[in-house]
Each structure stands twice: as C-alpha cells, then as structure tokens.
Amino acid sequence: MTGRFLSLGALVLLAAATVGCFNATTMQQMQEANQTYSISSAFKLDRNWRLAVLPPQNGDEELPGLYDRAGLLLMRTGCFTLIDRAEVERILREQRSGGPRLVDPHDMRRLGRQMDAEAVLTVNVTELKHDGFFEDNPEQRDARLFVKIISVKTAEALYYAEGHGSSFEGADAALNDALAMALGPLLRIAKG
C-alpha cells in the first residue's frame, strides 16, 4: 500500500513538473511571438558596425539622456562602434540650417555617409504621458517609442522595434525602460 502511494506521489510530482515546464516553455514562446521587432537578414552581428545615433526626439524636444542610454546599451555588446555625439550634432546643425529636418531614409543615408557610418539609429518617442489613474503619484509616466537602424549603403531598415515603458520615477525612467525593451532583442542576439 505504501508503495502504491509512493508511486502515485511520484506520478503527481512528475505531472506537476511536466506541466510547469510546459507552461514555462509555452509562456516563452508566447512572449517571443508577441515581440514587436524585426531584424533584416542583411543585419549580421558577427562583426562590428560603425553606427551614428541621431538625437532622440519627442516632438521638437531632444532627449540627450536617451541618446546616452542607447549608446551605453549598444556598446556593451561589442558589435557597435559609435560615432562621437559632437560630430553627429555638428552635422545635424549644418543640415538643419539648410532646410527641413531629416526624416526620409534616403536623407539619413546621406547623413550617415557624411559621418562615415555604416548605419544610422533613430529613436522616435511617440508617447510620453501621465496615466490619470495614478493622479496621487505625479511622477508616474508611460512611454512608447520606436527604434530604427537604417543602412547607409542601401537605406534598408536593418532593425525596427517598438518599446513600452512605465515608471513611478518620472519620464526618464519610463523612456529608459521603453528603450531597453526596444533594443533588448538586438542586444540578446548580439551577445549570442
């Protein structure tokens, strides 16, 4: 009788372990299916890319902290060499004095060539707001942004991702979370 209970207990434990593994695997697959990013087959991370990071924008407001955070995350992988921020800003000032902002991929392609970059990274903040539900916490912010890496040679989008972030520590923290989410898949692939 004791043997039967032990066998039944072992069977229950085995079933629980199997269900737990199945659920963890299923959850991971569901998360990967919901990832909001795309990587071009031309974007090989088995080498170093010379990258110009354009200053992130939220409307007309530049977000220098987000620029620095993007550079920090990308350089950790060892797959990216970043063009000096001062050089990027100098060339952008020259471009802006001569006409409208650079928004077209072909314009970014020309800009990247001027900086001797292989690719250009843009960060576009599409949402930065306070959720009224948290009116007792004025620092709460939700952020949404898009990251795009464009080839200077072909104007092809090499990487395109969306990131969401939320924080009770202000806009910078929410934007940093959104950027980490958007660059996360790229960073995982680069680290191999």
trRosetta pair geometry for C-beta under 8 A, 3 or more apart (Angstrom, degrees):
i j d omega theta_ij theta_ji phi_ij phi_ji
1 4 5.6 -50 -154 29 34 113
1 5 6.8 31 150 -15 64 102
2 5 5.7 -54 -152 37 36 110
2 6 6.3 37 150 -19 67 105
3 6 5.6 -53 -147 37 32 112
3 7 6.2 33 154 -19 66 105
4 7 5.7 -53 -148 37 30 111
4 8 6.2 30 153 -17 64 107
5 8 5.6 -53 -143 40 31 111
5 9 6.0 35 154 -22 65 106
6 9 5.5 -52 -144 37 30 113
6 10 6.2 31 155 -19 64 105
7 10 5.7 -52 -146 37 30 110
7 11 6.3 32 152 -20 63 106
8 11 5.6 -54 -148 36 31 114
8 12 6.4 33 152 -20 64 104
9 12 5.7 -53 -148 35 31 111
9 13 6.3 30 153 -16 65 106
10 13 5.7 -54 -147 39 32 112
10 14 6.2 34 153 -20 65 107
11 14 5.6 -53 -145 37 30 112
11 15 6.3 31 154 -19 64 106
12 15 5.7 -54 -147 37 30 111
12 16 6.3 30 154 -19 64 106
13 16 5.7 -54 -145 37 30 111
13 17 6.2 30 156 -18 65 107
14 17 5.8 -54 -146 38 29 111
14 18 6.2 30 154 -20 64 107
15 18 5.7 -54 -145 37 30 111
15 19 6.2 29 156 -17 65 107
16 19 5.8 -54 -145 39 29 109
16 20 6.2 32 154 -21 63 108
17 20 5.6 -55 -147 37 30 114
17 21 6.4 27 156 -15 65 105
18 21 5.9 -55 -147 39 30 107
18 22 6.1 31 153 -20 65 109
19 22 5.5 -54 -144 38 30 114
19 23 6.2 30 156 -20 65 106
20 23 5.8 -55 -147 36 27 109
20 24 6.4 25 155 -17 63 106
21 24 5.7 -54 -145 38 32 109
21 25 6.1 29 157 -15 66 108
22 25 5.9 -58 -146 41 28 108
22 26 5.9 27 155 -19 65 111
23 26 5.6 -55 -140 40 29 111
23 27 6.1 33 157 -22 65 106
24 27 5.7 -52 -145 35 28 112
24 28 6.4 28 154 -19 62 105
25 28 5.8 -54 -149 35 31 110
25 29 6.4 29 153 -17 65 106
26 29 5.7 -56 -149 38 31 111
26 30 6.3 32 153 -20 66 106
27 30 5.7 -55 -147 36 31 111
27 31 6.4 32 154 -20 65 105
28 31 5.7 -53 -148 35 31 111
28 32 6.4 29 154 -17 65 106
29 32 5.8 -55 -146 38 31 110
29 33 6.3 32 154 -21 64 107
30 33 5.7 -54 -148 35 31 112
30 34 6.5 20 156 -11 64 110
31 34 5.9 -67 -149 43 30 104
31 35 7.1 56 148 -52 62 84
32 35 5.7 -21 -159 -16 39 116
35 185 5.9 89 -169 -70 139 139
36 161 6.3 110 107 -160 72 64
36 162 4.0 -43 125 48 131 106
36 163 7.9 -168 75 -63 115 37
37 159 7.1 -9 -172 -171 105 83
37 160 6.7 166 -153 89 59 51
37 161 3.6 -4 -106 -104 98 97
37 162 7.2 -148 -69 22 64 61
37 182 7.2 139 -85 -158 113 56
37 185 4.8 -170 59 41 157 147
37 186 7.4 -135 -173 -39 151 85
38 157 7.7 52 89 120 112 116
38 159 7.3 173 88 -148 56 41
38 160 5.0 2 51 55 96 96
38 161 7.4 -170 22 -71 53 64
39 43 5.5 -113 -175 63 87 131
39 158 7.3 2 -155 158 62 62
39 159 5.4 -1 -110 -106 70 79
39 185 7.4 -138 -41 127 119 119
39 186 7.2 152 -91 -95 118 80
39 189 7.1 33 -83 -2 167 173
40 43 4.6 100 64 -10 87 101
40 156 6.1 91 -115 145 165 118
40 157 6.6 156 -46 100 122 58
40 158 4.7 -91 29 -138 124 46
40 159 7.0 -101 7 -55 86 48
42 151 7.1 -26 115 -62 133 146
42 154 7.6 -30 145 38 167 151
42 156 6.3 45 54 101 148 151
42 158 6.4 -99 85 -117 94 89
43 149 7.2 92 -119 92 137 128
43 158 3.9 118 -79 -175 120 102
43 159 5.9 114 -130 -49 172 89
44 47 6.4 43 108 19 101 96
45 49 7.8 -57 -116 -18 64 116
45 77 7.7 -54 -170 156 124 136
45 79 4.9 -12 -162 -141 92 151
45 186 7.9 159 -80 -168 146 74
45 189 5.9 117 29 124 154 99
45 190 4.7 -114 -180 -105 145 71
47 79 7.5 84 92 -147 31 81
48 78 7.5 -80 -96 153 95 60
48 79 6.0 -169 -113 -163 50 37
48 80 6.9 168 -160 -84 72 14
48 81 5.7 47 168 -18 117 101
49 79 6.2 23 14 150 93 81
49 80 5.3 -25 66 -108 89 68
49 81 7.2 -167 89 26 40 72
49 118 5.4 -120 -160 70 78 130
49 119 5.7 -8 176 22 124 121
50 80 7.9 134 -102 -161 16 61
50 81 5.1 -26 -106 70 64 104
50 83 6.9 68 173 -55 87 90
50 116 7.0 -46 139 127 146 75
50 117 5.2 -151 121 -138 92 55
50 118 4.8 106 54 0 83 96
50 119 7.6 143 81 26 53 71
51 74 6.8 -89 71 161 153 152
51 80 4.9 -24 12 -156 131 109
51 81 6.9 146 20 70 76 47
51 82 5.7 -38 75 -104 88 59
51 83 6.9 -136 95 -4 39 86
51 117 6.1 64 -139 -158 16 116
51 118 7.0 -47 -72 56 54 84
51 119 5.2 -23 -111 74 79 92
51 120 7.3 148 -162 -102 68 21
51 121 5.7 33 178 -17 116 110
51 149 7.2 -45 -133 -138 120 113
52 82 7.6 112 -104 -161 29 65
52 83 4.4 -11 -97 30 77 135
52 88 5.5 152 -166 -100 100 111
52 111 7.3 -144 99 128 154 95
52 112 5.5 -167 28 -117 130 75
52 115 4.7 78 -83 91 142 153
52 117 4.0 -93 -18 -61 102 162
52 119 7.5 -168 28 97 71 45
52 120 5.0 -24 69 -112 98 74
52 121 7.1 -173 89 22 46 73
53 67 6.0 140 126 -154 121 81
53 70 5.5 158 -149 104 144 127
53 71 5.8 -127 15 -70 159 87
53 74 7.5 -178 -68 18 129 152
53 82 6.1 -17 -4 -144 109 113
53 83 7.6 -176 15 48 65 85
53 85 7.6 -33 68 -97 100 81
53 88 6.9 -48 69 -92 56 168
53 120 7.9 153 -93 -164 22 57
53 121 4.7 -21 -111 64 68 112
53 123 7.8 17 -169 -12 95 106
54 88 6.6 -164 -106 -176 46 127
54 92 7.2 122 -142 -83 90 133
54 102 7.9 -127 -127 79 150 122
54 108 7.5 -78 -43 -129 143 107
54 111 7.8 38 -85 126 117 148
54 120 6.2 38 -29 180 106 103
54 121 6.7 -162 16 85 75 54
54 122 5.0 -4 49 -101 124 71
54 123 7.6 -169 76 19 81 71
55 62 4.6 -8 152 -148 131 115
55 63 7.3 153 173 49 83 54
55 64 6.8 -31 -141 -90 107 61
55 67 5.3 -37 -125 -78 61 135
55 88 7.2 153 -34 126 82 123
55 89 7.0 60 -41 -90 125 86
55 92 7.1 -55 9 -23 111 176
56 62 7.0 116 76 -161 53 62
56 63 4.5 -44 89 58 106 106
56 66 4.2 -50 41 96 152 128
56 67 5.6 -155 5 -61 91 73
56 70 7.1 143 -44 -19 120 138
56 122 7.9 127 -103 -177 59 53
56 123 3.6 -31 -107 80 102 118
56 124 7.5 -153 -151 -67 76 22
56 125 6.4 73 168 -27 107 101
56 145 7.5 -6 -155 -151 125 143
57 60 7.3 -22 -162 -121 108 12
57 61 7.0 132 -159 73 62 46
57 62 6.1 -42 -99 -101 65 53
57 63 7.0 -178 -93 5 14 93
57 123 7.5 157 22 90 58 72
57 124 6.4 -10 61 -120 92 58
57 125 6.6 -145 97 24 46 91
58 61 4.9 -25 67 68 88 101
58 63 5.8 69 -10 -42 104 120
58 125 4.0 -26 -94 70 84 136
58 128 5.7 -10 -144 5 138 139
59 125 8.0 -56 -8 77 60 102
62 67 7.9 2 173 -32 98 127
63 66 4.1 28 120 17 117 118
63 67 6.8 156 98 -20 67 83
63 123 7.8 -85 62 99 120 126
63 125 6.8 75 -11 -23 148 140
63 175 6.7 -124 -178 -179 151 162
64 67 5.2 -48 -151 30 42 119
64 68 6.5 40 154 -17 70 101
65 68 5.8 -54 -152 36 34 109
65 69 6.3 34 151 -19 66 107
65 172 5.6 -29 112 -133 156 112
65 175 7.6 97 94 87 108 135
65 176 7.9 -63 137 -66 107 100
66 69 5.5 -51 -144 37 35 113
66 70 6.3 40 154 -22 65 102
66 123 6.1 -146 141 108 124 157
66 125 7.7 -126 -76 -56 176 120
66 172 8.0 -148 -59 -139 80 70
66 175 5.4 -74 -88 147 117 129
66 176 7.3 -146 -107 -77 73 61
66 179 6.1 172 -153 -60 93 146
67 70 6.0 -56 -153 33 27 110
67 71 6.6 25 152 -15 62 107
67 85 6.7 94 147 -121 132 124
67 123 7.7 -157 -85 30 58 135
68 71 5.7 -56 -150 37 33 112
68 72 6.3 35 153 -21 66 106
69 72 5.7 -53 -147 35 31 113
69 73 6.4 29 157 -17 65 106
69 175 8.0 139 42 118 155 95
69 176 5.4 -130 -143 -119 162 89
69 179 5.7 96 113 91 124 156
70 73 6.0 -58 -149 38 29 108
70 74 6.2 21 158 -14 65 112
70 121 6.7 -180 163 124 137 141
70 123 6.2 -135 -68 -46 148 140
70 147 7.7 167 -124 -122 123 125
70 179 6.0 -106 -77 -168 81 134
70 183 7.0 163 -133 -57 74 148
71 74 6.0 -62 -143 41 28 106
71 75 6.0 22 164 -17 67 112
71 82 5.2 32 -137 -97 101 170
71 85 7.6 -66 -59 -62 155 109
72 75 6.2 -60 -142 37 23 106
72 76 6.8 34 157 -32 59 103
73 76 6.1 -53 -160 18 29 116
73 77 8.0 29 150 -23 57 98
73 179 7.2 -178 -2 137 154 107
73 180 6.8 -166 -103 -105 147 68
73 183 5.3 86 130 109 144 155
73 187 6.2 -75 171 -82 99 135
74 77 6.3 -53 -171 18 41 111
74 79 7.7 -95 -177 70 76 85
74 80 4.4 -32 158 56 106 153
74 82 6.7 107 90 -65 126 113
74 121 7.6 -125 -71 -38 156 168
74 183 7.1 -100 -68 -155 78 141
74 187 7.8 -118 -99 -88 44 93
75 78 7.9 56 176 -64 46 33
75 80 6.1 -98 -85 79 47 97
75 82 6.2 -63 -69 -11 106 117
76 187 7.3 21 78 -143 111 115
77 80 6.4 59 61 8 110 93
77 187 5.8 -139 -73 -136 119 68
77 190 3.8 8 -164 124 138 137
77 191 5.9 -108 -130 -60 84 72
78 190 7.5 164 54 158 70 109
79 190 4.4 -110 0 -151 145 119
82 85 8.0 9 145 -50 118 72
83 87 5.6 -97 161 76 101 126
83 88 5.9 118 103 -55 111 98
83 115 5.0 37 -155 165 165 124
83 116 7.5 146 -105 68 124 77
83 117 5.5 -71 -37 -77 135 111
84 87 4.5 86 73 4 92 106
84 88 7.2 -164 96 -7 49 85
85 88 5.5 -54 -150 36 37 113
85 89 6.2 32 155 -16 70 107
86 89 5.9 -56 -146 40 30 109
86 90 6.2 35 154 -24 65 106
87 90 5.7 -50 -145 32 30 113
87 91 6.5 23 159 -12 63 106
87 115 6.0 119 135 -133 115 101
88 91 6.3 -63 -153 40 27 104
88 92 6.2 26 153 -18 65 111
88 115 6.5 21 -91 -108 66 149
89 92 5.6 -55 -142 39 32 113
89 93 6.3 38 156 -24 65 102
90 93 5.9 -52 -152 31 28 111
90 94 6.8 27 150 -16 61 105
91 94 5.6 -51 -152 35 37 114
91 95 6.3 37 151 -19 67 106
91 111 6.5 131 135 -155 127 85
91 114 5.4 145 -145 114 140 129
91 115 5.9 -111 -1 -66 163 98
92 95 5.5 -55 -146 38 34 112
92 96 6.1 32 157 -19 68 107
92 102 7.7 -106 -127 11 83 123
92 111 7.6 39 -84 -147 69 129
93 96 5.9 -56 -143 38 28 109
93 97 6.4 31 158 -24 63 106
94 97 6.1 -56 -151 30 27 110
94 98 7.0 12 156 -9 60 111
95 98 6.2 -74 -160 40 31 104
95 99 7.5 -61 171 52 63 82
95 102 6.0 -7 151 -40 147 114
95 111 6.6 -13 -70 -101 155 108
96 99 7.7 -124 -152 63 25 42
96 101 6.8 9 -107 -93 89 60
100 103 7.8 -45 134 2 109 104
102 107 4.1 -164 -146 130 90 126
102 108 5.8 126 156 -70 121 65
102 111 5.7 25 -138 -41 168 142
103 107 6.8 45 43 47 36 140
104 107 4.3 94 63 1 89 104
104 108 7.1 -159 94 -4 49 82
105 108 5.5 -53 -148 38 38 112
105 109 6.3 49 148 -29 66 100
105 150 5.3 -159 -144 -147 96 146
105 155 4.4 106 135 -170 110 99
105 157 7.3 -87 -113 -59 140 81
106 109 5.1 -42 -149 27 37 121
106 110 6.9 39 151 -17 63 97
106 155 5.4 -12 -84 -110 59 147
107 110 5.8 -51 -155 34 35 109
107 111 6.3 36 147 -19 66 107
108 111 5.3 -52 -145 38 36 116
108 112 6.2 41 154 -22 67 104
108 120 4.7 -147 173 70 107 154
108 122 7.0 -74 -116 -45 146 124
108 150 5.2 64 107 74 137 147
108 152 7.9 -115 129 -101 75 67
108 155 7.5 122 68 -128 92 82
109 112 5.9 -53 -150 34 27 112
109 113 6.7 30 151 -19 61 104
109 120 7.6 -130 -79 5 34 128
109 150 6.9 -97 -68 135 74 118
109 151 7.6 15 -110 103 97 57
109 152 5.3 134 -148 -149 63 50
109 153 7.8 -125 -148 21 107 11
109 154 8.0 -134 -117 75 130 20
109 155 4.6 -52 -61 -82 136 89
110 113 5.7 -54 -152 33 33 113
110 114 6.6 36 151 -22 65 102
111 114 5.7 -53 -155 30 33 113
111 115 6.8 15 153 -4 65 108
111 120 6.4 61 87 -94 107 151
112 115 5.9 -67 -151 46 33 101
112 117 4.2 -93 -162 70 85 107
112 118 7.4 -66 170 80 125 9
112 119 6.6 -56 -141 -171 147 8
112 120 4.4 -117 -73 -47 115 107
112 150 7.5 -149 -36 92 146 94
112 152 3.5 -132 108 -100 135 116
113 116 7.4 32 -173 -77 35 33
113 117 7.6 -92 -60 46 22 70
113 152 5.5 154 -57 -179 69 120
117 120 6.1 97 105 -70 144 70
117 152 5.6 145 95 -46 78 145
118 151 7.2 -39 157 -144 71 67
118 152 5.7 -149 -174 24 23 115
118 153 7.1 -11 -158 -22 70 101
119 149 5.2 26 163 178 131 95
119 150 6.2 160 -159 77 79 39
119 151 5.5 -43 -101 -102 89 40
119 152 5.9 -133 -81 -17 30 86
119 158 6.1 -47 -128 16 140 145
120 149 7.2 166 81 -152 38 53
120 150 5.1 -17 58 57 90 95
120 152 6.5 101 -20 -71 92 88
121 147 6.7 -10 -169 -169 98 93
121 148 7.2 162 -151 85 51 46
121 149 5.0 -20 -96 -98 77 78
121 150 7.9 173 -83 15 30 70
122 147 7.3 166 84 -151 52 46
122 148 5.0 -5 54 57 97 94
122 150 7.3 21 -1 -4 106 111
123 145 5.8 10 -176 171 88 131
123 146 7.4 165 -153 83 46 47
123 147 5.4 -12 -102 -101 74 76
123 179 6.9 -5 -135 -109 138 105
123 182 8.0 130 -125 88 95 157
124 145 6.2 162 83 -160 46 78
124 146 4.8 -9 58 57 100 94
124 148 7.6 18 0 3 108 107
125 128 5.7 7 167 -35 126 113
125 143 6.8 -53 -146 -162 104 100
125 144 7.5 117 -163 82 60 50
125 145 4.7 -39 -103 -99 55 103
125 175 6.8 -32 -107 -122 127 110
126 144 5.1 -52 68 101 95 99
126 145 6.2 160 11 -106 78 39
126 146 6.4 50 -22 -8 118 97
127 142 6.8 -24 130 112 112 91
127 143 6.4 160 94 -153 74 35
127 144 3.9 32 43 36 110 105
127 145 7.9 -135 40 -56 66 54
128 141 6.3 -1 -171 -174 76 118
128 142 7.6 -180 -141 86 34 51
128 143 5.1 11 -104 -109 75 82
128 144 7.9 -142 -58 30 52 61
128 171 5.8 46 -173 -141 122 109
128 174 7.1 136 -136 96 84 129
128 175 6.9 -5 -107 -71 119 100
129 141 6.9 151 80 -151 25 71
129 142 5.6 -17 64 56 78 93
130 134 7.2 -120 -179 71 83 100
130 138 7.2 -20 -136 -158 145 50
130 140 5.8 98 -145 86 80 81
130 141 5.9 -51 -85 -97 62 61
130 142 7.7 148 -107 13 15 81
131 134 5.2 62 80 16 94 101
131 140 6.0 -68 39 129 90 125
131 142 5.6 71 -44 -19 103 120
131 166 7.9 9 -15 -140 132 116
132 135 5.8 10 -170 -60 56 97
134 137 4.6 -43 168 50 105 102
134 140 4.0 12 105 30 147 167
134 168 7.4 -129 -174 -108 150 95
135 138 7.9 17 -171 -77 42 64
137 140 4.5 76 104 -28 108 109
137 168 5.4 -37 166 -146 145 103
139 167 7.8 -63 138 120 93 84
139 168 5.7 72 92 173 102 53
139 169 6.0 -14 148 -138 130 13
139 170 4.8 -56 -164 -64 97 66
140 166 7.6 3 -169 -176 85 87
140 167 7.2 -175 -140 97 49 44
140 168 5.0 -19 -91 -112 77 64
141 166 7.2 -169 95 -144 48 51
141 167 5.9 -4 55 58 84 82
141 170 6.2 23 2 174 127 26
141 171 4.7 134 -79 -90 177 55
141 173 7.5 131 52 64 112 83
141 174 4.1 -122 97 -6 101 152
141 175 8.0 -20 116 -29 135 75
142 164 7.5 -17 -173 -169 88 90
142 165 7.4 164 -158 89 46 51
142 166 4.9 -11 -107 -103 71 89
142 174 6.2 -155 -126 -158 11 141
143 163 7.9 -1 113 111 96 90
143 164 7.0 156 87 -158 59 44
143 165 4.5 -5 57 59 105 95
143 166 7.3 -172 20 -74 70 43
143 171 7.1 107 -70 -157 120 66
143 174 3.9 139 -9 136 113 102
143 175 4.8 -157 -144 -80 168 54
143 177 7.1 132 52 62 118 92
143 178 4.3 -110 105 -24 108 142
144 162 7.1 -7 -170 -174 89 98
144 163 7.3 168 -150 88 46 51
144 164 5.3 -10 -101 -104 76 73
144 165 7.9 -174 -71 24 38 66
144 178 6.3 -164 -110 -134 21 140
145 162 7.4 166 88 -153 40 55
145 163 5.4 -12 61 59 85 95
145 175 7.0 62 -27 -144 138 77
145 178 4.9 106 20 136 102 130
145 179 6.6 -5 65 -74 142 67
145 182 6.3 -75 89 -37 93 150
146 160 7.2 -6 -175 -169 102 79
146 161 7.0 165 -154 87 59 42
146 162 5.4 -28 -100 -99 75 67
146 163 7.7 170 -89 17 27 74
146 182 7.1 162 -142 -129 25 141
147 159 7.2 -20 117 119 97 102
147 160 7.4 172 89 -147 59 35
147 161 5.0 -6 56 59 98 92
147 162 8.0 -171 19 -79 73 22
147 163 6.8 38 -10 -8 107 114
147 179 7.2 96 -61 -138 128 69
147 182 4.3 127 3 148 121 132
147 183 6.2 11 43 -65 175 77
148 157 5.8 -61 -160 -137 104 105
148 159 7.0 166 -152 89 37 63
148 160 5.1 9 -110 -108 80 77
148 161 8.0 -178 -74 24 47 59
149 157 7.3 107 72 -164 51 60
149 158 4.6 -56 100 64 100 103
149 159 4.1 33 31 43 111 100
149 160 7.8 -132 28 -60 65 51
150 155 6.3 -7 179 -154 110 45
150 156 7.1 163 -155 81 65 34
150 157 5.8 -39 -100 -100 74 53
150 158 6.7 169 -109 6 17 87
151 154 4.6 16 97 45 134 85
151 155 6.4 -68 74 -13 82 11
151 156 4.6 17 24 50 123 82
151 157 7.9 -120 2 -60 83 9
151 158 5.5 107 -47 -45 88 110
152 155 7.9 24 -147 -68 16 52
157 160 5.0 18 165 -49 130 115
159 186 5.7 41 -152 -91 151 128
161 182 4.2 141 111 -164 113 76
161 183 7.0 162 71 -68 150 33
161 185 6.6 -180 -106 38 141 116
161 186 7.1 -118 -22 -25 148 110
162 182 6.2 -117 126 -105 11 98
163 177 7.7 176 162 120 112 56
163 178 3.9 122 120 175 103 65
163 179 5.8 144 91 -76 164 16
163 180 7.1 135 -154 58 141 42
163 181 3.8 141 -142 77 94 97
163 182 3.0 -84 -36 -39 118 92
163 183 7.5 -11 -66 -3 142 62
163 184 7.9 129 -107 2 112 100
164 177 7.8 -29 116 118 45 99
164 178 5.5 -49 -168 -114 6 90
164 181 6.1 -42 43 75 53 163
165 173 7.5 -160 155 129 127 57
165 174 4.4 149 112 -175 104 56
165 175 6.3 -168 60 -69 144 9
165 176 6.8 147 -151 68 167 46
165 177 2.9 136 -136 83 118 99
165 178 3.4 -103 -5 -40 107 73
165 179 7.5 -16 -33 7 141 58
165 180 7.5 88 -86 38 124 92
165 181 6.5 -170 -64 1 85 123
166 174 5.7 8 -122 -125 19 101
166 177 6.8 -76 29 85 37 152
167 170 6.6 -32 105 50 119 38
167 173 3.7 -167 165 107 170 111
167 174 4.2 -138 19 -63 101 72
167 177 6.1 163 -48 -7 109 136
169 172 7.8 -65 116 67 91 84
169 173 4.0 58 79 -4 105 161
170 173 5.5 97 63 13 70 101
170 174 7.2 -134 109 -2 38 94
171 174 5.7 -61 -148 40 33 109
171 175 6.0 30 158 -17 70 109
172 175 5.8 -58 -146 40 28 109
172 176 6.2 31 155 -21 65 107
173 176 5.7 -52 -145 36 30 113
173 177 6.5 32 154 -20 63 104
174 177 5.8 -53 -151 34 31 112
174 178 6.5 31 151 -18 64 106
175 178 5.6 -54 -147 37 34 111
175 179 6.3 34 154 -19 66 105
176 179 5.7 -53 -145 37 31 111
176 180 6.3 33 155 -20 64 106
177 180 5.7 -54 -147 36 30 112
177 181 6.5 31 153 -19 63 105
178 181 5.7 -55 -151 35 31 112
178 182 6.4 28 153 -17 65 107
179 182 5.7 -56 -145 38 32 109
179 183 6.1 11 162 -1 68 111
180 183 6.3 -64 -137 50 26 96
180 184 6.0 55 155 -59 62 96
181 184 5.5 -29 -147 -7 27 125
183 186 5.2 -67 -164 49 61 114
183 187 5.5 60 141 -27 89 108
184 187 5.8 -61 -143 37 27 109
184 188 6.3 25 161 -19 66 105
185 188 5.8 -54 -146 35 31 110
185 189 6.4 28 157 -17 65 107
186 189 5.9 -57 -149 38 29 109
186 190 6.2 28 154 -19 64 110
187 190 5.7 -54 -142 38 30 112
187 191 6.3 26 159 -16 64 107
188 191 6.1 -59 -148 38 28 106
189 192 7.2 27 175 -75 36 47
